[in-house]
């Protein structure tokens, strides 16, 4: 029996289960309509609150047991929290604020009702933290337990991946590699954990969405942005492709989580591990001080780690530098089994 699965095998019917889980959700407020009708309703005023000319942004993520989480390593509430946080992070990466989500719940035979209640308590806790309303969704039996989250938000201005230009600085928020290290530590199962190790495990179980930072950076005028979900190198490649540029990264400027050391393996975990949900963005050197002030105001470290450059060949699109010389091949990292998270 997996640790994250309740011992109880009680199973109510579909509609009784919906009633049971709905009790765990916060009220949606007067400008939205949640569970109870064929569709949820969101007043246009919800999106206009971002200001005239704001855009509606939507995203969807699937989180599948055994692929995106392991119930042996996470409490049920952690799974629910993460499902909301990673979707909210997608909206933050566009410079927006999430407003509402729909939850698709795929229930496996070993997912008991009290386990599902705990998952929904985690969903609810994250929704309240990020100001998101859970408006309903769908439930179905499934061979594997999974959550499908659809998020809708508003952004003004909306930051895309395609605006990067040669000469732009490359920045990243927070630190990298904590979540990957946390998963590794849980897999090794050694314990007890030091404070740094415990924080790495927290990074894996309960990532943070950088919503206020994403909004502030959009207002500053950053040119391209995304969140680091599949590993910095793999995700940076998305900006490079969309913006038709290349990049150089200074390894000694990459902010490693405190549990990692500045060794080849430490850099590998930080650059390819993924699950960080930090914001990776490009910006003109002219707004460096404004970006620094954004980070200081929010209490979030921001590190300038490199620069965008004129487009090179694909195998040399990312150069990993140390003291002005190429230290290790980025393509070597990306070609390895740990080159970045794969959803397949």
ZAMARGU-4260 file (C-alpha; in steps of 0.2 Angstrom, whole numbers, plus 5000, padded with zeros to 4 digits):
<rodrens>
0) 5000/5000/5000 | 5007/5017/4995 | 5009/5029/5010 | 4999/5042/5001 | 4984/5031/4999
5) 4971/5029/5013 | 4968/5012/5021 | 4949/5015/5020 | 4942/5007/5004 | 4925/5015/5006
10) 4918/5021/4989 | 4902/5032/4987 | 4894/5035/4971 | 4899/5048/4958 | 4887/5061/4964
15) 4889/5057/4982 | 4908/5059/4979 | 4905/5076/4971 | 4895/5082/4986 | 4908/5075/4998
20) 4923/5084/4989 | 4913/5100/4986 | 4913/5102/5005 | 4931/5105/5005 | 4931/5119/4993
25) 4930/5138/4998 | 4916/5149/4992 | 4918/5156/4974 | 4910/5173/4978 | 4897/5183/4969
30) 4905/5186/4952 | 4906/5167/4948 | 4895/5152/4949 | 4903/5135/4953 | 4897/5117/4955
35) 4878/5114/4952 | 4874/5119/4933 | 4880/5112/4917 | 4893/5126/4916 | 4902/5137/4927
40) 4900/5156/4925 | 4913/5169/4927 | 4908/5188/4926 | 4918/5198/4913 | 4922/5210/4928
45) 4933/5196/4935 | 4945/5199/4920 | 4942/5218/4918 | 4949/5220/4935 | 4967/5217/4928
50) 4963/5234/4918 | 4957/5239/4901 | 4966/5230/4887 | 4970/5215/4898 | 4970/5197/4890
55) 4962/5181/4895 | 4975/5167/4897 | 4971/5149/4899 | 4982/5133/4902 | 4979/5115/4906
60) 4991/5102/4915 | 4989/5084/4918 | 4997/5076/4934 | 4997/5057/4933 | 5002/5046/4947
65) 5019/5038/4943 | 5024/5051/4931 | 5022/5068/4939 | 5021/5062/4957 | 5023/5047/4968
70) 5011/5044/4982 | 5025/5035/4991 | 5033/5052/4993 | 5019/5064/4995 | 5004/5066/5006
75) 4987/5068/4997 | 4986/5086/5002 | 5003/5089/4994 | 4997/5082/4977 | 4982/5093/4977
80) 4993/5108/4982 | 5005/5105/4968 | 4991/5103/4955 | 4985/5121/4958 | 5002/5128/4960
85) 5010/5122/4944 | 4995/5128/4934 | 4995/5145/4943 | 5014/5146/4939 | 5010/5145/4920
90) 4999/5160/4922 | 5012/5169/4932 | 5025/5165/4918 | 5013/5175/4906 | 5013/5190/4918
95) 4996/5186/4923 | 4985/5182/4938 | 4975/5166/4939 | 4957/5168/4943 | 4948/5151/4942
100) 4951/5132/4939 | 4942/5117/4933 | 4947/5100/4940 | 4946/5084/4931 | 4948/5070/4944
105) 4952/5052/4938 | 4949/5040/4952 | 4959/5024/4953 | 4952/5009/4963 | 4965/5011/4976
110) 4961/5030/4979 | 4949/5029/4994 | 4936/5043/4998 | 4946/5049/5012 | 4962/5050/5002
115) 4952/5061/4989 | 4946/5072/5003 | 4964/5076/5008 | 4968/5079/4990 | 4954/5092/4989
120) 4960/5100/5005 | 4977/5103/4997 | 4968/5110/4981 | 4958/5121/4992 | 4973/5127/5002
125) 4983/5132/4986 | 4967/5140/4979 | 4965/5151/4994 | 4984/5156/4994 | 4984/5161/4976
130) 4966/5169/4975 | 4959/5156/4963 | 4941/5149/4963 | 4938/5131/4960 | 4922/5131/4949
135) 4920/5112/4947 | 4925/5100/4934 | 4922/5081/4931 | 4925/5064/4939 | 4928/5047/4931
140) 4935/5030/4936 | 4952/5027/4929 | 4966/5013/4929 | 4978/5027/4936 | 4975/5041/4948
145) 4977/5058/4940 | 4972/5076/4941 | 4968/5087/4926 | 4968/5106/4930 | 4962/5120/4918
150) 4966/5137/4924 | 4960/5154/4917 | 4967/5170/4921 | 4970/5188/4916 | 4986/5197/4911
155) 4991/5215/4906 | 5003/5216/4898 | 5005/5198/4893 | 5023/5191/4891 | 5027/5178/4878
160) 5042/5167/4874 | 5045/5175/4858 | 5051/5193/4862 | 5069/5190/4867 | 5082/5199/4857
165) 5101/5197/4856 | 5109/5208/4870 | 5095/5204/4882 | 5100/5198/4900 | 5094/5181/4906
170) 5087/5181/4923 | 5080/5168/4935 | 5071/5169/4951 | 5074/5160/4967 | 5086/5144/4967
175) 5086/5129/4956 | 5088/5111/4959 | 5079/5110/4975 | 5064/5100/4969 | 5075/5087/4959
180) 5086/5085/4974 | 5071/5083/4986 | 5064/5069/4975 | 5081/5061/4974 | 5082/5061/4993
185) 5065/5054/4995 | 5069/5040/4983 | 5085/5036/4993 | 5075/5036/5009 | 5089/5038/5020
190) 5084/5052/5032 | 5083/5060/5045 | 5085/5076/5034 | 5095/5091/5038 | 5087/5108/5036
195) 5093/5111/5018 | 5087/5093/5014 | 5070/5096/5021 | 5068/5112/5012 | 5073/5103/4995
200) 5059/5090/4999 | 5047/5104/5002 | 5052/5111/4985 | 5047/5095/4977 | 5030/5093/4987
205) 5024/5110/4988 | 5031/5122/4974 | 5027/5140/4974 | 5019/5150/4960 | 5028/5167/4958
210) 5012/5177/4954 | 5016/5194/4960 | 5033/5193/4953 | 5027/5188/4936 | 5015/5203/4936
215) 5029/5215/4942 | 5041/5209/4929 | 5028/5211/4915 | 5025/5229/4921 | 5044/5232/4921
220) 5045/5227/4902 | 5054/5210/4902 | 5054/5204/4884 | 5051/5185/4886 | 5047/5174/4901
225) 5042/5156/4906 | 5042/5145/4921 | 5055/5132/4924 | 5045/5116/4925 | 5056/5104/4914
230) 5073/5110/4918 | 5082/5127/4915 | 5091/5121/4899 | 5076/5113/4891 | 5065/5127/4895
235) 5077/5140/4890 | 5078/5131/4873 | 5059/5136/4871 | 5063/5154/4873 | 5078/5153/4861
240) 5067/5144/4848 | 5053/5156/4849 | 5064/5171/4849 | 5076/5164/4836 | 5092/5168/4847
245) 5105/5158/4856 | 5112/5160/4874 | 5127/5160/4885 | 5125/5155/4903 | 5138/5159/4917
250) 5138/5144/4928 | 5145/5153/4943 | 5130/5165/4942 | 5117/5150/4942 | 5108/5150/4959
255) 5109/5133/4966 | 5098/5127/4980 | 5108/5126/4996 | 5107/5107/4996 | 5118/5106/4980
260) 5136/5109/4978 | 5145/5118/4963 | 5151/5101/4955 | 5146/5094/4938 | 5132/5083/4946
265) 5126/5098/4956 | 5125/5109/4940 | 5116/5094/4931 | 5103/5093/4944 | 5100/5112/4944
270) 5100/5114/4926 | 5090/5099/4920 | 5081/5092/4936 | 5065/5103/4933 | 5050/5105/4944
275) 5057/5122/4951 | 5043/5133/4945 | 5055/5148/4946 | 5053/5162/4932 | 5066/5162/4919
280) 5065/5178/4909 | 5075/5190/4897 | 5076/5209/4898 | 5085/5223/4891 | 5101/5228/4901
285) 5092/5246/4903 | 5080/5239/4916 | 5092/5230/4927 | 5089/5241/4942 | 5070/5240/4940
290) 5071/5221/4940 | 5082/5221/4955 | 5070/5233/4964 | 5056/5221/4959 | 5065/5206/4968
295) 5069/5217/4983 | 5051/5223/4985 | 5045/5205/4985 | 5059/5197/4995 | 5063/5186/4980
300) 5081/5184/4975 | 5084/5187/4956 | 5100/5181/4948 | 5107/5188/4931 | 5114/5172/4924
305) 5118/5176/4906 | 5113/5184/4890 | 5104/5181/4873 | 5115/5181/4858 | 5113/5180/4839
310) 5107/5163/4833 | 5120/5149/4832 | 5118/5131/4826 | 5106/5120/4836 | 5120/5110/4845
315) 5129/5127/4851 | 5113/5136/4855 | 5117/5137/4873 | 5135/5139/4879 | 5139/5135/4898
320) 5153/5147/4903 | 5165/5148/4917 | 5178/5162/4918 | 5175/5167/4900 | 5178/5149/4893
325) 5165/5135/4889 | 5165/5124/4904 | 5154/5110/4899 | 5143/5106/4884 | 5125/5110/4886
330) 5120/5098/4872 | 5129/5085/4882 | 5118/5088/4897 | 5102/5089/4886 | 5107/5073/4877
335) 5108/5063/4893 | 5095/5053/4902 | 5093/5068/4914 | 5092/5081/4900 | 5076/5087/4907
340) 5059/5081/4912 | 5049/5071/4899 | 5030/5069/4900 | 5032/5053/4890
</rodrens>
